[in-house]
Amino acid sequence: MSGSVQSTLPLALARFAAVGGMAAALAPVQHVLNAGWPRGGERLARRFHDWSGAILGIERRVIGVPSARRPTLFVANHVSYLDVSILGAVLRTSFVAKREIAGWPVIGGLARLQRTLFIARARAEAPAQVAALRARLAAGDNLVLFPEGTSGDGTRVLDFKSSLFALAERLPDGTVPVIQPVTLAYRALNGAPLDAHTRPRVAWYGEMTLLPHLAWLAGAAALSSGLAVELGFDAPVAADAFVSRKELAAYCRQRVAAGLAAALAAPAWWRRAMAAEEPGRQPQAGPLDPVMP
């Protein structure tokens, strides 16, 4: 669908009101589920992200098959604050985020409702943080990690920090976590491929201010198929197949970078044809496919 990228404040405000109202209505239910039935909380969070994406005009295309094993550590590149909602609409998982987000208005509260693990950048705190993350994996929780440690412009993948990959080592009960590289590729806005003008309007990085950026994007995306995003799920690997966490981090970065380069270089029609021809690379139709256990 083609259209203008002229932002409109009324549309942005209407979308904020719709998502905010839905969040307020679901928050008490989410809190109860988290306390008594965490897997039910995951299901509700997934539907919240799916519905939010529909309100914001986000069109997702899934390439590959998300791991159905628990626990899985999904390792993804980081482009925007929208990454969490886009991944959260496809996966039943919690996220690992920097500690500052916990204090953000609204977003921090929503992150806590999804049982997000907040970590500090101080190296001295790394052992305790890794222990907390491993405890969640040992409980069977899936986690999403953004190992770049910051967000980029969506055209390249930054170096992966290897320190947190220590959490993927064999767990006390002998379980070896599954690691799955995931590529987020933001492709188009209102039918037009992202360019030097529109990409910074979608990606959020550097010293950009959150609220003006979010307000513009919420008012610019068309009501249907406004922001096209491709999620590429690479083949899962066992953490103990690598001799060190640095080797594991380098492997994951290479797979994510290769997926991003392929997604951005190939025309959309060619990507669809390729996916249809390759077993295990079939695009998933429908906002809730594939269904995670």
Secondary structure, 3 states (H helix, E strand, C coil): CCCCCCCCHHHHHHHHHHHHHHHHHHHHHHHHHHHHCHHHHHHHHHHHHHHHHHHHCEEEEEECCCCCCCCEEEEECCCCCHHHHHHHCCCCCEEEEEHHHHHCCCHHHHHHHCCCEEECCCHHHHHHHHHHHHHHHHCCCCEEECCCCCCCCCCCCCCCCCHHHHHHCCCCCCCCCEEEEEEEEEEEECCEECCCCCHHHHCCCCCCCHHHHHHHHHHHCCCCCCEEEEEEECCCEEHHHCCCHHHHHHHHHHHHHHHHHHHHHCCHHHHHHHHHHCCCCCCECCCCCCCCC
